[in-house]
C-alpha cells in the first residue's frame, strides 16, 4: 500500500488545488504529492491534515466506546471539511464488515447529520440496525430512502426483510396509533425532567379510560410517538432496585388506575403482557370495552373521555349525557 505524502515547496508549475478546486499559480508556495501527482494550497493542506487527524481520533474514540468524544471530533472535522465524508464512509463500512454494527450505525448517523438525504448512508444505517435486531429503527431508515426515491429497490427489499424479521413487531411499525391502539413512551418517567411525574401517569390512565368508554383497545408502554421501541428501562429506573420487574410494574399501574378511576371491577378486567420487540421489553395493556361509564378522577374533578380516532377526547357535560344514553343504554 502506497502512503500519501505531501511536500511543501515553491511550486514550479500552475495547477488546481485538490481540496478547494481553485487555481494555484506557478511559483506560489504550496504542497505537492508525488504519489497522487496533485497539488494543494498550503492553508488547504493544513486544514485537511487537521481534519484527517480529528477523524482518526474519532475512530479511536468509537473503538474505545467514547461516543461523546467521537461525536465532538467528527463535528470539528466536518466544520473544516463539510463535504468530505469519504473517510467516514470508509471506516463505517469497515466497522460494519467487522460486525461492529452499533459503531458503524453511529458513523452513518454522523454522515446523515451533514447529508440528510444521503441514500447510501441511510440504507447502510438501516442495515446496521437490522443486524442488531433493531428492526423498527431499520424500517425508519428505509422509509426515509423510499421518500427520497420511491423506486429504490434496495430499500424496498431491505424493508421487507426487516418486517419479516420481527413478526409481531410489524404491527407496531405498520399501524402506529389508531382508534384501537395508543403508544406511550413511558408510564411515569418524565423525559424532560428525567424523574417520575404523576402528570405523565395520568396520560396513560386517560387513554385506558377512553378505550373503556369506547370499543376497547390496546395501550403499549415503551414505544415512542415515532414508533421506535424504547423499552421499560426508564420507568423501571424510577423504582427501587428490588421492584424493577414486570409484576411490580403491573401492580403499580393497576393501583394508579384504581385510584384514578375508582372502579376496581373494571381494573381487574385489564390484561397485561410484556412482549419483547427489537430486543426490548414493553408493556401491553389490553383494554375491553366497558358496559358502564368510567370516569377519570383528578383530585375532586371527574372527567369523561372517549376514543376519537387516534386520540382521547374529553366530553363536555352535555356530550356525556348524550353519549352515555347512546352507548350504555
C-alpha positions in Angstrom: 0.0 0.0 0.0 1.4 3.4 -1.0 1.3 6.1 1.6 0.4 9.6 0.5 3.0 12.3 1.3 2.7 16.0 0.8 5.9 18.1 0.3 5.8 21.8 1.0 7.7 23.8 -1.7 7.7 26.6 -4.2 5.6 25.1 -6.9 7.2 25.1 -10.3 4.0 24.8 -12.3 0.5 26.1 -12.0 -2.4 23.8 -11.3 -5.7 23.3 -9.3 -6.0 22.6 -5.6 -7.4 19.1 -5.0 -9.1 20.4 -1.8 -10.8 23.6 -2.8 -10.6 23.3 -6.6 -9.2 26.8 -7.1 -6.1 27.6 -9.2 -2.6 27.6 -7.8 -0.2 29.9 -9.6 3.4 28.9 -10.6 6.0 30.0 -8.0 3.3 30.0 -5.3 4.2 28.2 -2.1 2.0 25.1 -1.8 2.1 21.3 -1.4 2.9 18.6 -3.9 2.1 14.9 -3.6 4.4 12.7 -5.8 2.1 9.7 -5.2 -1.1 11.5 -6.2 0.6 13.8 -8.6 -1.5 16.6 -7.2 -1.1 20.0 -5.6 -3.0 21.9 -2.9 -2.8 25.3 -1.2 -0.7 25.4 1.9 -3.7 26.5 4.0 -5.9 23.9 2.4 -3.4 21.3 3.2 -3.1 22.3 6.8 -6.9 22.2 7.2 -7.1 18.8 5.5 -4.4 17.4 7.8 -6.2 18.7 10.9 -9.5 17.2 9.7 -7.8 13.9 9.0 -6.3 13.9 12.4 -9.7 14.6 14.0 -11.3 11.8 12.0 -8.6 9.4 13.1 -9.1 10.4 16.7 -12.9 9.9 16.3 -12.4 6.3 15.1 -10.1 5.6 18.1 -12.8 7.1 20.4 -15.5 4.9 18.8 -13.5 1.8 19.2 -12.9 2.7 22.8 -16.6 3.3 23.3 -16.2 7.0 24.0 -19.1 8.1 21.8 -19.4 11.7 23.0 -15.7 12.4 22.4 -16.1 10.8 18.9 -19.0 12.9 18.1 -17.2 16.1 19.0 -14.1 15.1 16.9 -16.3 14.3 13.9 -18.2 17.5 14.2 -15.0 19.5 14.4 -13.6 17.7 11.3 -16.8 18.3 9.3 -16.7 22.0 10.2 -13.3 22.1 8.5 -14.4 19.9 5.5 -18.2 19.9 5.4 -18.4 17.9 2.2 -15.6 15.4 2.8 -17.2 12.4 4.3 -15.4 9.7 2.3 -13.2 8.8 5.2 -16.2 8.3 7.5 -17.9 6.1 4.9 -14.8 4.0 4.6 -14.5 3.5 8.3 -18.2 2.9 8.8 -18.1 0.2 6.2 -15.0 -1.4 7.8 -16.8 -1.5 11.2 -19.9 -3.0 9.5 -17.8 -5.6 7.8 -16.2 -6.4 11.2 -19.7 -6.8 12.6 -19.4 -3.8 14.9 -22.9 -2.7 13.9 -23.6 -0.2 16.7 -20.4 1.7 16.0 -20.9 1.7 12.2 -24.5 3.0 12.7 -23.1 5.8 14.7 -20.8 6.9 11.9 -23.5 6.6 9.3 -25.6 8.8 11.5 -22.9 11.4 11.7 -22.8 11.4 7.9 -26.6 11.8 7.7 -26.4 14.8 10.1 -24.4 16.6 7.4 -26.0 15.0 4.4 -29.7 14.2 5.5 -30.6 12.9 2.0 -27.7 10.5 1.6 -29.4 7.4 0.3 -26.2 5.3 0.7 -25.8 6.3 4.4 -29.5 5.8 5.2 -29.5 2.3 3.6 -26.3 1.3 5.4 -27.5 2.6 8.7 -30.7 0.6 8.3 -28.7 -2.5 7.5 -26.6 -1.9 10.7 -29.8 -1.6 12.8 -31.2 -4.7 11.1 -28.1 -6.7 12.0 -28.6 -5.5 15.6 -32.2 -6.8 15.6 -33.5 -3.2 15.8 -35.9 -3.8 13.0 -38.2 -0.8 13.8 -35.2 1.6 13.5 -34.1 -0.1 10.3 -37.5 0.4 8.7 -37.4 4.1 9.6 -34.2 4.4 7.6 -35.6 2.5 4.7 -38.8 4.6 4.7 -36.7 7.7 4.5 -35.0 6.4 1.5 -38.3 5.5 -0.2 -39.5 9.0 0.5 -36.5 10.3 -1.5 -36.6 7.6 -4.1 -39.8 5.5 -4.2 -38.3 3.1 -6.7 -35.2 2.3 -4.7 -35.1 -1.5 -4.9 -32.5 -2.0 -2.1 -34.6 0.0 0.4 -37.8 -1.8 -0.6 -36.2 -5.3 -0.3 -34.5 -4.4 3.0 -37.7 -3.1 4.4 -39.5 -6.4 3.6 -36.7 -8.4 5.2 -36.9 -6.2 8.3 -40.6 -6.6 8.6 -40.2 -10.4 8.2 -37.5 -10.3 10.9 -39.7 -9.4 13.8 -43.2 -10.8 13.2 -45.4 -9.2 15.8 -43.4 -6.0 15.7 -44.8 -5.5 12.3 -48.0 -4.3 13.9 -46.1 -1.6 15.8 -44.5 -0.3 12.7 -47.2 -0.7 10.2 -50.3 0.5 12.1 -48.9 3.0 14.6 -51.7 4.7 16.6 -55.3 4.5 15.6 -58.8 4.1 17.1 -57.8 1.0 19.0 -54.1 1.5 19.7 -52.2 4.0 21.7 -48.4 4.1 22.2 -46.8 5.7 25.3 -43.0 6.2 25.5 -43.1 5.9 29.3 -45.7 5.4 32.1 -44.3 7.6 34.8 -40.8 8.7 33.7 -40.8 12.4 32.6 -38.4 12.7 29.6 -37.9 16.4 30.2 -37.2 16.3 34.0 -35.8 12.8 33.9 -37.8 11.9 37.0 -41.2 10.4 38.0 -44.2 12.7 37.2 -47.8 12.0 38.1 -49.0 14.0 35.2 -47.2 11.6 32.8 -49.0 8.7 34.6 -52.4 10.4 34.0 -51.8 10.4 30.2 -51.8 6.6 30.2 -54.8 6.3 32.6 -56.8 8.7 30.4 -56.1 6.6 27.4 -57.3 3.4 29.2 -60.5 5.2 30.3 -61.1 6.4 26.8 -60.8 2.8 25.5 -63.1 1.5 28.3 -65.7 4.1 27.3 -65.4 3.2 23.6 -65.0 -0.2 22.0 -61.8 -1.2 23.8 -58.2 -1.2 22.5 -54.6 -1.6 23.5 -52.1 0.7 25.2 -48.4 0.0 24.6 -45.9 1.4 27.0 -42.3 1.6 25.8 -42.9 2.8 22.2 -42.4 6.4 21.2 -44.7 8.5 19.0 -42.2 7.9 16.2 -42.9 4.2 16.6 -39.4 3.5 17.9 -39.2 0.8 20.6 -37.8 2.3 23.7 -38.5 -0.4 26.3 -39.2 0.0 30.0 -35.8 0.7 31.5 -36.5 4.4 32.2 -39.7 3.6 34.0 -38.0 0.7 35.9 -35.3 3.2 37.0 -37.8 5.1 39.0 -38.5 2.2 41.3 -36.3 0.6 44.0 -34.0 -2.0 42.5 -36.0 -4.9 44.1 -39.1 -3.6 42.3 -37.7 -3.4 38.8 -39.7 -6.2 37.3 -42.9 -6.9 35.4 -45.0 -8.0 38.4 -44.4 -4.7 40.3 -44.8 -2.6 37.2 -48.3 -4.2 36.5 -49.3 -3.8 40.2 -48.2 -0.2 40.2 -50.3 0.6 37.0 -53.3 -1.2 38.4 -53.1 0.7 41.7 -52.9 4.0 39.8 -55.7 3.0 37.6 -57.9 2.1 40.6 -57.1 5.4 42.3 -57.9 7.5 39.3 -61.0 5.7 38.1 -62.5 4.4 41.4 -63.6 1.2 39.6 -61.8 -1.8 40.9 -64.0 -4.2 39.0 -63.2 -2.6 35.7 -59.5 -2.5 36.5 -59.5 -6.2 37.2 -60.6 -6.9 33.6 -57.4 -5.3 32.2 -55.0 -7.8 30.7 -51.2 -7.2 30.9 -48.5 -8.7 28.7 -44.8 -7.9 28.4 -43.6 -9.0 25.0 -40.1 -8.3 23.6 -39.8 -6.1 20.5 -36.4 -5.2 18.9 -34.7 -6.9 21.9 -36.5 -4.6 24.4 -39.4 -5.5 26.7 -42.5 -3.3 26.5 -45.8 -3.4 28.4 -49.1 -4.1 26.6 -52.4 -3.4 28.3 -55.4 -5.0 26.6 -58.5 -2.9 27.5 -62.0 -4.2 27.0 -65.0 -2.0 26.2 -66.9 -1.3 29.4 -70.6 -1.8 29.9 -70.9 1.2 32.2 -69.3 4.7 32.2 -65.8 5.0 33.6 -64.7 8.4 34.8 -61.2 9.7 35.2 -60.7 11.4 38.6 -58.1 14.1 39.1 -58.5 15.4 42.7 -62.1 16.4 43.1 -62.6 16.7 39.3 -64.3 14.0 37.3 -63.7 13.8 33.6 -65.1 11.6 30.9 -63.0 10.5 27.9 -63.8 8.5 24.7 -61.6 7.4 21.8 -61.8 9.7 18.9 -59.7 8.5 16.0 -56.1 8.2 17.3 -56.7 10.4 20.4 -58.5 10.5 23.7 -61.3 13.1 23.6 -62.7 14.8 26.7 -66.5 15.3 26.5 -68.5 18.2 27.9 -71.3 17.5 30.4 -74.0 17.7 27.7 -72.0 15.5 25.4 -71.6 12.9 28.3 -75.3 12.7 28.7 -76.0 12.1 25.0 -73.0 9.7 24.6 -73.9 7.6 27.7 -77.5 7.4 26.5 -76.4 6.0 23.1 -73.5 3.9 24.3 -74.6 2.3 27.5 -78.4 2.0 27.3 
